[in-house]
Amino acid sequence: MRDLFEYRRQLDAHRTALAMETAGPMVDALITAAPGWSDDQLEDDFCVRFGVTMTQYESRELEDHVNPDDLVRAVLSVLDGRLRESEGSGSGLTMVQRLLAVVAGVLPAPLSESAQDLVAEHLDADVARRVARGRMVTGPARWARNSYGTRWAVVAPFTSADGADRWYLWDVDTCGYEVVTVHSGFHLSAEAALAAWQQAVGPSAAEAALTPADDTETIDALLAGELEDTRLGGGSQAQYAEFLRTRRLGSTVRQAAGRARGRTLVRLSADTAAERFARRLRQIGLHDRPAGDESDEGPAGAGELAAEMAGSWGPQECPSLYPYCSPHKVAAAVSHLRDFYKDDFAAELVAVLPEWIRFLAEHTGMTAELTERCLTYASGELQFPGLLDEREEPNPMARVTE
């Protein structure tokens, strides 16, 4: 254990040193550019540079991977040093203070706490309050979803430096075990954000329209709002560029939506789905094992198949997102079942997957045409485009066309 702890200490020190090597040039470049830019432009460039740097870390050996929080703390440490240098020399202090305010205003919790002491020490009280508040949402969030109900666009207007609203888009994919924002960023209008999302999602989003985001339990699930303890990996440069901002702004939208809670979407929990699907399997001729039979021999019973199928379907933490189905979600489920379970049991689960799709379609009211498209991928013989990365492995961060 002592050797393990020592290795971990050395690894953390190594990654901290790597982060500091990158943070210095990043901060200096931003300070140099600051006089000609608005705060919005400075924030955008910081996010872009953050994304470039994180992508470079991802391409290195595992020991050279730097976590987002390590890079943020390195940037704050460099900013602290530059502020003290400027205070001592009396030159360039305003630009460094501006940059600190911009960077601190982007950070989500709990990383925002890392900047609190620095902000309190180097910025006046009014600016510190503005930083703590961050961008303010100026109107209610709106959303749209594709025809399958598995891919969401959430948009909300935020304040900007020049006074005009900036509309932020979250492109959220619910086809995996976890809800994932596969793309995000600012747009000039809600309509421009929707059009960009429709183009990325493809035909299943062609008829989607923005409506008030009136189910705040679902908003909470779609917009994580907080910095995860661990990231899924496989993120693109564009995803890492918004890694901090998308969580900070998501938290702001969630807090605003929380003041007017609603529950308007179709819901189904995993436990209820397992119970109902087991009854359905019994109706079509699948039976349960005899009482007391705990052997692994012979086919699984209806209750066991239903419980495992329901438990393998996601996202389980949000009943309003759980029951929906798409070709992408079906293909991802087949991949999971075959990777997670032994071959014989996985084959039994895949065999009842078509019935599971029909069961969900009846619950959500999915059309026969869309149901048939989902059934096309139920056997796993047809590979869904974009599901696998260059290593032929599933990438939960992939922005696929539905």
N, C-alpha and C positions, 0 to 999 in steps of 0.2 A: 504493500500500500504506500509506503514511503517513496518507493521508486515511481509509482504511478503519480503521486502528488507532485513529485519533483519534475517529472516529465510534463505534467500539465502546467506547472508554473513556468517552465522554460518555453513551452509552446505559447502560452499567453504573452510572455515577454517578447517573443519573436514576432507574433502577430501585431502587438502594439507598436513595435519598432517599424514594421512594414507600413502600418497605418500612418505613423508620423512622417515617414519618408514621402508619402503621397500627399498628406494634408498640407504640408508647407507650401509646395508649388501651387496647389489648388487655391489656397487662401490668398497668396500673393497675386495670382492672376486675377482673381475677383476684385481685390483691392485696386489693382491697376485699372480695371475696366469700370469701376464704380462711378467715377465722375461723369461719364457720358451716358449712364443708364439710369432708368427709373428703378424704383424698388422692385416692381414686377419683373423687369428684365433681369435684374440682379438675381432674384429668386429663381427665375427660369434657368439661368445659366448655372447657378449652383446645383440645381437638380440634375441638369444634363451632365455636369462634371461628376457628380456623385454616381450617376448611372454608369458612365464610362469606367470609372475607377472600380466599382463593384464587379463589373463584367470582366475586367482584367484579372481581378482576384479569382473569379470563378474558373478562369482558364488555366490556373496554376495548379501545382501539386496540392494535395489536401492540407499539408502543414502550412502552406502559404495562403490559405483562405482566411480572409479578414471579415468578421461579422459587421453588419451595418452599424451596430452600436459602438464597436471599436473605432470605426472610421469617424463617426460623429464625435466621439469624445476626443479623438486626435485633432479634428478640426477646431473644436472648442479650445483645446489646449494651445494650439497655434495662435488662435485669435487672442487668447489671453496674453500670450507673449508679445504679439504685435501691438496690442493696446498699451501694454506697459512701455514698450519701446517708443510708441508715439507720444505717450504722456511725458516721457523723459525728454524727448527731442522737441516736442511742441509742433510736430509736423505730421499731417495726414491723419490726425485723430478722428476727425468727423467721418472719413470714409470707412475706417475700421469699425467705428461704432455703428454706422449704417449696416455694414455687412453682418455684424453680430446680431442686430435686430432682425434682419432678414432670415438668417440661419435659424435663430432661436424660434422665430415665428412659424417655421415649417415643421419643427420637431413634434412628433406625437408623444403621448405618454407611453412609457415612463421616461423616455429620453429627454423630454422637455424639462424634467427635474434636474438633469445634468447641467442645464444652462442657467438655472435660477440664480445661483450665487454670482455667476459672471455678469448676468444682466443687472442684478441689483447693485453690483459694484461699479459698473462702467456706464450705465445708462440712467438718464434722469427718470423720475417717478412716472411721468406721463407716458414716456416711451416704453418703460417696463410694463405698465398696465396694458398698453396696446399689444406688446409682444405676448403677454400671458393670454390675452383674449384671442389673438390670431385673426385670420380673416373672418369677417362676419358674414353669415349667410343672410341674403337680402330678400329672400322669398321662399315659398314652400318648395320642397323637392318634387320632381315629377319622374315618372318612370314609364318604361315600355318593356314588353317581353315578346319573344318570338312565338311562332304559332304552336310550338311544343310546350312552352311555359318553362323552359330550362335555361334560357339565356336572357339576361336582363340588362337594360340600360337605365341607369339612375343619373339624373342631371339635377344640378342645383346652382343658383346664382350666388356669387360671392363679390364682396367689395374689391376694388382694385385701386392702384395708385392714381390713375387718371380720372376716377369717378365713375366710369362705365362698368357695369356688371361683367364679370367673367364667369362663364358657365363651365362648371366642371363635370366631366363625364366619367362614370364608372361602368365598364363593360364587365359584367359579372357572369361567370359560368358556374352552374350548379350541377353539372353532370358527373362530378367526381364525389368522393367520400367527403371532401371538404368544399366549402364555398370559396371560390377563388376569383379575385379581380384580375382578369387577364390583360386588361388595358385600362388606362386612365389618363386624363389630361384636360387642360383648359380649351374651350372653344369660344368663338365670338357670340354665339347664341345657342339657345336650346335646340333650335331647328338644325343648326350646323352640327351640333353634337349628335343628334338623332341620325342625321344623314350619314355621318362617318361611321356610326355604330352599325347601321343597316348594311352599308357596303362591306364591312368586315364580317358580319355574321352571315350574310348571304340571303338566299331566297326565303328562308323561314322567317326573316325579319322584314320582308318587303312591305307587308301591310301593317306593321306595328305603328302605333301612335302613342304620343306622350299623354299621360293622364296623371292626376294628382296621386302622389304616393301616400295613400290613405290607410295603409296597414303597417303600423309602426313596429310590430313584432317582426315582420318580414324585413323592413328597413334595417332593423338591428342585425339581422342575420346576413343581409347582403353587404352591409358596410361594416367591416370589422372594427375600424376606427382606432384600434390599438396596435402597437408594435408587438408581433408575435415573439415568444421566447425563442422559437426556432423557425426558420424559413424553409419552404418546401424545396428550394433549389431549382435549377433549370430556368431561372428567370432571364429574360432578354435585357438588352441595354435599356430599351424604352421602359420596361417594367421596373427596373432598378432606379431609373431616373425619377419615377414617381413613388418610389417605395416609402418615403417619409411623408410626402405631401398628401398622398391618397389616404393615409391613415389619420392624419391630423384633420383633414377636411371631412372625412367620413365621421369622425367623432363629433364634429360640430353639427353635421346634419342629423345625426342620431339624437343629440341633445335637443335640437329644435323640434324634431318630430315627436319626442317624448312628451311634449306638452299637450298633445292632442292624440291620444292613443285610439287606434281602431283595429278591427279584425275582420277584414272583408273577403279574404281569399279562401278557397277550398282547402281544407286541412285533413291530414291523415297521419297518425303517429305510427312508428314502426311496430309497436306492440299491437295496436289495433289491426294493422295490416297483416301481421303474422297470424293473428287469430282468425280473421276473415278469410285469408288465403288458404289456411289449413282446411276450413270448411269447404271451400271451393274444390280443393284437391280431392277431398273425400267424395264430393259429389260426382267427380269425373272418374272415380274408380280407384284412386290411390288410398291405401289404408295405413293406419298407424301400426307400429310394432306391437306385439303382444305385451301386456303389462309385465314388467320385470325383466324384459329382454334388453340388456345393455351391451350386447355383442356388436362387433363391427362387421359381422358377416351378413350377407343378404342386402337387399335394397333398403334404403332409408324410408321411414314412415312419413305420412303427410305432415304431421306436426313438426317433425325435425326439418323437413325440406322447407316448409313455410317459414319457420323461425330463422333458418340460416339465410334464406333468400331475403327476407325482410331486414335482417341484420347486415346484409352485404350491400343493401341499397342506401343511397345517401341523398341529401344530407339529413341525418337523423335528428339533429338538434333543432330543426325548424319544420314543423308539420305542414306549413304552407308551401314549402319548396320540395318536400320529400316525395309526394305522389306523382310528380310529373316525369315524363319519359320522352326520349328523343333517340334517333339512331346513334348519335355520339354517346349518349348515356348508356345505351344498351351495349355498344361495343366495348366501352370502358368496363362495364359490369362483367362481361364475358372474360375479358383479360384478367380482372381481379379474381374471379372465381377459379380460373385455371391456375393462377399463380399461387393462390392462398390455400386451396384444398387439395387433398389427395386426388389422383386422377379419376378413380371410380366415383367418388362422391361429387367431384366437380362436374363430371359428365351427367350425373343425375340432376344436379341443379340446373345445368344448361338445358337439359331436356324439358324442365318445367318453366323455363324462362318465357317462352311464348305465352303460356297461360298467365304468367305474372304480368306481362305487358298488357294483355287483354283486360285483366283484373284492374290494373291502374287506369287504363283508358276509360273503362266504364265509370270509375270513380270521378275522374276529372272531366269527362265529356269530350275526350279527344276524338276527332273525326276518324272515320274508317280509313280514309286515305293516309292520314298521318300514322295511324296504327300499323298499317301495312308496311310503311317505310321503316318503322321501328322493328317489325318482325323480320325484315330482310337481314338484319345484323344479329339476330338472336342465336344463330347456330355458331357464330364465330368464324365461319368459312370466308366471309367477305370482310376485308380490313377497312375500317373507317379512315378516310384520308385525314392526315394530320394528327392522328392519335399517338403515333410513335415518333420518337426523336431520331437523330442520326445514328444512335446506338441501338435502334430497334427496341427501345424501352418506352413505356408510357410516360408522358410528360404532363403532369397536372397543370402546368403553367401555360400550355400551348393555347394559342388563340386560333381556334379552329373555325372553319366555315360550316354552318349547319345546313 
